[in-house]
Amino acid sequence: MDSALIPKGVKRCSLGLFTLGIAVAGAVLLWGVYAMLLCWIKGLNQTNMNDYYGFALWIWADLAVIALGGGAFFTGFLRYVIGKDELKNIINYAVIIGFICYSSALLILAIDVGQPLRSWFIFWHANVHSMLTEVAFCLSCYFAVLTIEFIPLILENRQVDKVPFFHNLSHNMHEVMAIFAATGAFLSFFHQGSLGGVAGVLYGRPFGSREGLLVWPWTFFLFTWSAAACGPCFTILVTWITEKITKKKLVKDNVIRLLAKISGWMLATYIIAKIIDTWYWATVTAPSMGFTLMDFYSNNAFYGIWILVLEIFICGIIPALILITKTGRNNSKLLMTAVILAVIGVCINRWVMVLQVMAMPVLTFENWVLYIPSWQEVATTILPVAYGVIVLALAYRYLPVFPQEKELNPID
């Protein structure tokens, strides 16, 4: 029965080995679900958040997966709106990764709310003056768009496709997918930006506070920019990991290099803008509030000046230089090094804009306060990873995710 569900012309591992892998990921998932239920039943006292850290590990994870899921909206924009036809060979995987990232973000928010049964309040009793209200609306809408983009791929399952209604529905949905891709790009621009804008308008927290354009601080634009730059890198990274696990070539090099080139130029321009933003903040914005640059960096292991060097130079400039050069993209080791550094870089950016914003003392009687998450926070943060592994495994096994797989791996 299992073999009848697998796409024609491709090989998959035995059902026993596949079940074993799902069981391992499922065990991690159950650990996370147990921690999640503790947070819901006993409350947020299961966490180590306090008066300093109202936003903590969950919000960092939420912002990080949303940024990494940016590969879906930007790759879809390039494929359907700009017309980069080569990307049709990786767009399916980008959509699945985006679906996982955005559903994980919504799950994390449901845990962080503490009372998920009241989540609908944000829609019914919307605070129209809050950027987070706009984030909630756009995030939910874009998740719906990703679901719509995922449905045609599910309908192409070998057995489902035999049903005429589903076959025709899938074909018709493909015909209008450009509309959803454009809608997704529009929604993503605003919710990615508003997540950055939240930090930018925290005038009582000078580390995050920024100047801006009208009501939008610079962080609004930088968050969108970095997601468009580093999201495709995450898609490339997950594709590479999948190829290593399956021991197959799934996407041709020209597709990966095209996406890497575009991502590289986006990253290069972003890091220039980031450097300018940091310089202006350090020399104009912070001094106007009575702070120097080094006031924002302590000597402890978590918040030293090293984190700024790591984010901008090691995880910004270096991967950008590799990705924009043909020599760098053609060297597989350099390419993957750049991709990994870019992914780490955007995660560090979200880390400092959530945690360091809160850690830095702003009153004379305050000190630097470190934050160590509870095991419940760690477990619920790992939960989406296990969930993502399971969804990717099921999609790869039973859906025609990679159009070039048959060509690159002919069956004897």
C-alpha positions in Angstrom: 0.0 0.0 0.0 2.8 2.4 0.9 4.5 1.9 -2.5 1.3 2.8 -4.3 1.5 6.3 -2.6 5.1 7.0 -3.6 5.5 9.1 -6.8 6.2 7.1 -10.0 9.8 6.8 -11.2 11.5 7.5 -7.9 13.0 5.4 -5.1 12.4 5.8 -1.4 13.8 4.1 1.6 12.1 1.1 3.1 8.9 1.7 5.1 10.6 0.3 8.2 13.5 2.7 8.1 11.1 5.6 7.3 8.9 4.6 10.3 11.9 4.5 12.6 12.9 8.0 11.6 9.4 9.3 12.1 9.3 7.6 15.5 12.5 9.4 16.7 11.2 12.8 15.5 7.8 11.9 17.0 9.4 11.2 20.4 11.0 14.7 20.4 7.6 16.1 19.3 5.8 14.5 22.2 8.4 15.9 24.7 7.6 19.3 23.3 3.9 18.7 23.4 4.2 17.7 27.1 6.0 20.9 27.9 3.4 22.9 25.9 0.6 21.3 27.9 2.4 22.2 31.1 2.5 25.8 30.0 -1.1 25.9 29.1 -2.4 24.0 32.2 -0.1 25.5 34.9 0.6 28.8 33.3 3.6 30.8 32.3 5.2 30.3 35.7 6.7 27.3 33.9 9.0 29.7 32.2 12.0 31.8 33.4 10.6 35.0 32.0 10.5 37.9 34.5 10.1 41.6 34.8 13.1 42.1 32.6 12.3 39.5 30.0 8.7 39.7 29.0 9.8 38.7 25.5 12.3 35.8 25.6 13.2 32.5 23.9 9.8 32.0 22.3 9.7 35.4 20.7 13.2 35.0 19.4 12.3 31.6 17.9 9.1 33.1 16.5 11.0 35.9 14.8 13.7 33.6 13.6 11.4 31.0 11.9 9.4 33.8 10.3 12.7 35.2 8.8 13.8 31.8 7.7 10.4 31.1 6.2 10.9 34.3 4.1 12.3 32.0 1.4 8.8 31.0 0.5 7.5 34.5 -0.2 10.7 35.7 -1.9 11.2 32.6 -4.0 7.5 32.7 -5.0 7.8 36.4 -5.9 10.9 35.6 -8.1 9.2 32.6 -9.7 5.7 33.9 -10.4 6.0 37.7 -10.5 9.6 38.3 -11.7 9.5 35.3 -14.0 12.6 33.3 -12.9 11.4 30.1 -14.5 14.3 28.0 -13.3 13.1 28.4 -9.7 10.0 26.2 -10.5 12.3 23.3 -9.6 12.7 24.4 -6.0 9.5 26.4 -5.4 7.6 23.4 -4.1 10.2 22.8 -1.3 10.3 26.6 -0.5 6.5 26.6 0.0 6.6 23.5 2.2 9.5 25.0 4.3 7.5 28.3 4.5 4.4 26.5 5.5 6.3 24.7 8.3 7.9 27.9 9.5 4.7 30.0 9.6 2.6 27.3 11.2 5.4 26.9 13.8 5.4 30.6 14.4 1.6 30.5 15.0 2.1 27.5 17.4 4.8 29.4 19.3 2.6 32.4 19.7 -0.3 30.2 20.9 2.1 28.9 23.6 3.4 32.3 24.5 -0.2 33.8 24.8 -0.7 31.4 27.8 -4.4 31.2 27.1 -4.8 30.1 23.5 -8.6 29.9 23.9 -8.5 33.7 24.0 -6.3 34.1 20.9 -9.3 35.3 18.9 -9.3 38.5 21.0 -6.6 40.0 18.9 -8.9 39.8 15.9 -12.2 40.8 17.5 -10.8 43.4 19.9 -8.0 44.6 17.7 -5.7 47.4 19.0 -5.5 49.4 15.8 -2.5 51.4 17.1 -0.3 48.3 17.6 2.1 47.0 15.1 1.6 43.5 16.6 -2.1 43.7 15.5 -1.0 44.1 11.9 1.5 41.3 12.4 -1.2 39.0 13.7 -3.5 39.8 10.7 -0.8 39.5 8.0 0.8 36.4 9.6 -2.6 34.6 9.7 -3.4 35.7 6.2 -0.1 34.7 4.8 -0.3 31.3 6.5 -3.6 30.8 4.7 -1.9 31.8 1.4 0.9 29.2 2.1 -1.8 26.6 2.8 -3.4 27.4 -0.6 0.0 27.1 -2.3 0.6 23.7 -0.5 -2.8 22.2 -1.5 -2.0 21.6 -5.2 1.1 19.7 -4.3 -0.8 17.5 -1.9 -3.4 16.9 -4.6 -0.6 15.6 -6.9 -0.1 12.6 -4.7 -0.1 9.5 -6.9 -3.4 8.2 -5.6 -5.2 11.5 -4.9 -4.5 12.6 -8.5 -6.5 9.7 -9.8 -9.7 11.4 -8.6 -10.8 13.6 -11.5 -12.1 16.4 -9.2 -8.8 16.7 -7.4 -6.8 16.4 -10.6 -8.7 19.3 -12.2 -8.6 21.3 -8.9 -4.9 21.0 -8.7 -4.4 22.1 -12.4 -6.7 25.1 -11.9 -5.0 26.2 -8.7 -1.6 26.1 -10.5 -3.0 28.4 -13.1 -3.8 31.2 -10.6 -0.8 30.6 -8.3 0.9 33.9 -9.4 -1.9 35.8 -7.7 -1.3 34.0 -4.4 2.5 34.5 -4.8 2.0 38.3 -5.3 -0.5 38.4 -2.4 2.0 36.5 -0.2 4.8 38.9 -1.0 2.6 41.9 -0.1 1.5 40.4 3.2 5.1 39.3 4.1 6.5 42.7 3.4 4.3 44.2 6.1 4.4 41.6 8.8 8.2 41.1 8.5 8.6 44.8 8.7 6.3 45.3 11.6 8.1 42.7 13.6 11.2 44.8 13.3 9.2 48.0 13.8 8.2 46.8 17.3 11.9 47.0 18.5 12.4 50.2 16.6 9.7 52.1 18.4 10.7 51.0 21.9 12.0 54.4 22.9 12.4 53.3 26.5 14.8 50.6 25.3 17.6 52.5 23.5 19.3 49.4 22.1 16.4 48.8 19.8 15.2 52.4 19.3 15.8 53.8 15.8 15.1 56.8 13.7 12.9 56.2 10.6 10.7 57.3 7.8 7.3 58.8 9.0 5.9 56.2 11.4 8.3 53.4 10.3 11.7 53.0 12.0 14.6 51.7 10.0 14.2 48.3 11.6 10.9 47.9 9.8 12.7 47.9 6.4 15.8 46.0 7.7 13.7 43.0 8.9 11.9 42.6 5.6 15.2 43.0 3.7 17.0 40.4 5.8 14.2 37.9 5.5 14.3 38.2 1.7 18.0 37.8 1.8 18.4 34.9 4.2 15.1 33.1 3.7 16.3 31.6 0.4 19.6 30.6 2.0 17.6 28.5 4.5 15.7 26.9 1.6 19.1 26.0 0.0 20.4 24.7 3.3 17.4 22.4 3.9 17.5 21.2 0.3 21.2 20.3 0.8 20.5 18.5 4.1 17.7 16.5 2.4 20.1 15.6 -0.4 22.7 14.4 2.1 20.1 12.3 4.0 18.6 10.8 0.9 22.0 10.4 -0.9 20.4 11.9 -4.0 20.8 15.0 -6.2 17.4 16.6 -6.1 17.9 20.0 -7.7 20.3 21.0 -10.4 23.3 23.2 -9.5 22.2 26.0 -11.8 18.9 26.4 -9.8 20.8 26.5 -6.5 23.3 29.0 -7.9 20.7 31.3 -9.3 18.9 31.4 -6.0 22.2 31.9 -4.2 23.2 34.7 -6.5 20.0 36.6 -5.9 20.2 36.0 -2.2 23.8 37.1 -2.2 23.0 40.5 -3.7 20.1 40.9 -1.4 22.4 40.1 1.5 25.1 42.4 0.3 22.8 45.4 0.0 21.1 44.5 3.3 24.4 44.4 5.2 25.4 47.8 3.7 22.1 49.2 5.0 22.7 47.5 8.3 26.1 49.0 8.7 24.8 52.5 7.9 21.9 52.0 10.4 24.3 50.7 13.1 26.7 53.6 12.5 23.9 56.2 12.7 22.4 54.6 15.8 25.8 54.5 17.5 26.9 58.0 16.7 23.6 60.0 16.6 20.6 58.1 18.1 22.2 56.6 21.2 24.3 59.7 22.1 21.1 61.8 22.0 19.7 59.5 24.7 22.9 59.8 26.8 24.5 56.5 25.8 27.8 55.4 24.1 28.2 52.4 21.9 29.9 50.3 24.6 27.1 51.0 27.1 25.1 48.5 25.1 27.7 45.7 25.4 28.7 44.0 28.6 31.7 41.8 29.4 29.6 38.7 30.0 29.6 35.8 27.5 26.1 36.6 26.2 26.2 40.3 25.3 29.8 41.3 24.5 30.8 43.3 21.5 31.7 40.0 19.8 28.0 39.5 19.0 28.0 42.7 16.8 31.2 41.5 15.0 29.7 38.1 14.5 26.4 39.4 13.1 27.7 42.0 10.7 31.2 40.8 9.6 31.4 37.1 10.0 27.7 36.2 9.2 27.0 39.2 7.0 29.9 40.5 4.9 31.7 37.2 4.4 28.7 35.2 3.1 27.6 38.1 1.0 31.0 38.3 -0.7 31.0 34.5 -1.3 27.5 34.5 -2.8 27.9 37.4 -5.1 31.0 36.0 -6.7 30.8 33.2 -9.3 33.9 31.5 -7.9 32.3 31.3 -4.5 29.0 30.0 -5.8 30.7 27.4 -8.0 32.6 26.0 -5.0 30.1 23.8 -3.1 31.9 24.0 0.2 32.2 27.8 0.0 28.5 28.0 -1.1 27.2 26.0 1.8 29.5 27.8 4.3 28.0 31.1 3.1 24.5 29.8 3.3 25.0 28.5 6.9 26.6 31.8 8.0 23.7 33.8 6.5 21.2 31.7 8.3 23.1 32.1 11.6 23.4 35.8 11.0 19.7 36.4 10.7 19.0 34.3 13.8 21.6 36.4 15.7 19.9 39.6 14.5 16.6 38.4 15.9 18.3 37.3 19.1 19.8 40.7 19.9 16.6 42.5 18.8 14.6 40.5 21.3 17.0 39.5 24.2 19.6 42.1 24.2 17.0 44.9 24.0 15.7 43.6 27.3 19.0 42.8 28.9 20.6 46.2 28.7 20.1 48.4 31.8 18.4 51.7 31.1 18.2 53.1 34.7 21.1 53.9 37.0 20.2 51.3 39.6 19.8 48.5 37.1 22.3 45.9 36.1 22.8 43.6 33.2 20.4 40.6 33.8 21.1 37.3 32.1 18.3 35.0 31.0 18.4 31.2 31.1 15.3 29.6 29.6 13.5 26.8 31.5 13.4 23.3 30.1 9.8 23.8 29.2 10.8 26.8 27.0 13.6 24.8 25.4 11.3 21.8 24.7 8.5 23.9 23.2 11.1 25.7 21.0 12.5 22.4 19.7 8.9 21.1 19.1 8.6 22.9 15.8 11.9 21.4 14.6 10.6 17.9 15.2 7.3 18.9 13.6 9.1 20.3 10.6 11.2 17.1 10.2 8.0 15.0 10.1 6.2 17.2 7.6 9.3 17.4 5.3 9.8 13.6 5.5 6.1 12.9 4.6 6.1 15.4 1.8 9.3 14.1 0.3 8.2 10.5 0.5 4.7 10.8 -0.9 4.6 14.0 -3.0 6.3 15.0 -6.2 8.3 17.8 -4.6 11.3 17.9 -6.8 10.5 18.0 -10.6 14.2 17.2 -11.5 14.5 14.1 -9.2 13.7 11.6 -11.9 16.1 13.1 -14.4 18.9 13.4 -11.9 18.3 9.9 -10.4 17.2 7.5 -13.1 16.0 4.1 -12.0 17.9 1.2 -13.7 
